[in-house]
Amino acid sequence: MNRNQVLPQVQLSAEPAALKKVDFCAPQPYKGAGFLSISDLPRVLEEASSVNPGDGFDWQIETHFEDSPGSEPRQILQLGLHGRLHVICQRCLQDCAINLDDQRRFVLVQTEAAADDYPIEDEDQEPLVISQHFNLLETMEDEVLLSLPLIPKHPEGFCEPHATIFGIEDEEEGSEERENPFNVLKNMKKNS
């Protein structure tokens, strides 16, 4: 079959198990949407502090072919993820909802070598090596994990730092003025 000939669009199943084996090697466009609960994503579940009703991610996938000068058309995958996950706020050590709204664009390539040769200057899309049994669910989970903040915390004003963790004393206990530990060094320099 000529690679330039595109077959009719395939509708992806919304079932998480069906997303584990998608044949992106066939020259056809794909489209799909669904919802992934936190329990469908084991590595994301490890990051969650709690799982509340409504936590999870709506996803949308669409692929299409773009003409590429001097070569066969390139298959482009557009992935949208929207949802919520609860993690521990690093400021107050309480539950904190992280809302995710991520749009990603990938160019689908056949080999690792093609991915390595892809220009890194292209910040709009990155290469994704495909196969006949491509695990799309794992790619979605990777994108959720990459979108999480390194230091999750509530927005300013929604929480107070946890006193025992950060060494902050209560005002009643901290009424005595503490001696600066560097005063000793200051006095040593004066005496030299």
N, C-alpha and C positions, 0 to 999 in steps of 0.2 A: 504494500500500500504506500502511496506517495505521502510523505510526512506533511506536505502542504495541504492535503485534503483533510478538512476538519469534519468530524462526525457530529451528530446532533448532541445537544447539551444533556448531561447526566445530572439527575437530581440526587444529591447525597442523602442518605438516611440520617435522621437526627439521633439515632441510637448510638451511644458511646462505643459499644462493641463493634459496630459497623465502621467507625472512624479509624479503627486500628489497622485496617487493610484496604487502602484506596489505591487503585491502579492509575497513577498519574502518567504512566508511560504511553497510554493510549492517546491518540491525537484527537481528543475531544474536550470541550469545555465542561466544567463542573460548577454546580451551584448548590448551596445548602444553607440551612439555618437550624438552630436548635438551642437547647439549654443544657448546660453541664452543671450538675450539683457539685459541691465540694468533695463529696465522697467518690465521684467519678475521677477525681484527680488526686491520686495518693500522695504525690510530693507536695502539692498545695495543701492537702489536709494536714500534713506534718507542720506546716507553717501557721495554721489556723489556731487561734487561742480558744475559739468556740465556734460552733456552727449554728447560726440562727435561721429561722424560716426566711426564705428569700435569698439567702446567701448562695452564690453561684454565678455563672457567667452565660449570658446570651452570646451566641456566636453566629457569624455570617461568613460564608466562604463563596468566592466566585473566581473562576479562572477564565482567562481569554487568551487568544493568540495575538501577538503584535509582530508586525513585519520588522525584520532585522536586516539592514542593508548587507548584501553579500552572503547571506546564510539563510537557513530555514527560519520560519517564524518562531519567536520565543514564546513559551507559555508563561503567563504572569498569574500569580495567585494573590488575591487580595483577601486579607483576614481582618475581621472586626471582632473585638471582644469587649463586652460591656457587662459589668457586674460588681459584686461586693464580696469582701472577705473580711473577717474579724481577726485581728492580730493584737499583740500586746504593745501598748504605747510605751515607748522607751523613756518618756518623761514622767508619767504617773503610775506606770505598771498596771493599768487597767485596760479592759477591752476597748479596742479602737476599730471602727469600721473604715476600711480602705476601699474607696470606689475606683474602679478601673474603667477607662474608656480608651481603648487602644486600637489603632488602625495600622496594619502592617502590609507591606507589599514585597513579594518575593519573585525572583525570576527562577523558574524551575530548570535545573540542569541535570544531565544524565550521569555525570561522573564527578568524583572528588577533584580530579584534575581540572575539569571545567569550572568548578567552584573556586579552586585556587587561582585560576587564570582570570576570574571575573574582576573588573577594575574596582579597587577599594574606594575610589573617588566617588562612586555612585552611591550617595547617601540615601537616595529615595527608595532603593530596593536592594536586597541582598540575595545571594544565591542560596538555593535550597536543593540538595541532592535528592532526587526522587527515585522510586522503584515501583515495581508492580504490586508490592505489598507495603506501601508507604503508610507509616503510623501518623496520621493527621492528628489524632488525639494527643499524642506525645508532643507534637509541635505546638499545639494550643496550650498545653500545660507549661511548656518551656516559655512561651510568650507571657503567660500570667506571672510566672516566677521572675522573669526579667523585668516586668513592669512594677513589681513591688518596690517600695522605697527601702533604701538600705537601713535607715533609722526611722521606723514608723512612729508617728506621734500624732496626737490630736492637733487640730488647728490652734493657733495662739488664743489663749484665754479660755479654753475648754477644760484644762486640767492644771493641776499644781504638781510640781516635782515631788516625788516621794521622799520624805525627810530621812528615813533610815538608810536609804540607798546612797543618797548624794551627800550625806554627812551634814545636812542642814539641821541646825538645832532649833527647838521650839524657842519662841521669844522669852518665855518664862525661864527656861534653863540657860539661855544664852545671855542673860542680863549682865553677867560679869564680863568685863572687857578682857579678851584673850591677848596674851603677849605675842608679839610678832616674833617668829622663830629666827628671822634674819637680823634682829637687833644685835645678837651676839656677833655676827660677822661685821656689822656696822661698827661696833665698839672695838673689835680687833683691828680694823683698818685705822681708826683714830689713834690707837696706841702704838702703831708702827712708825 
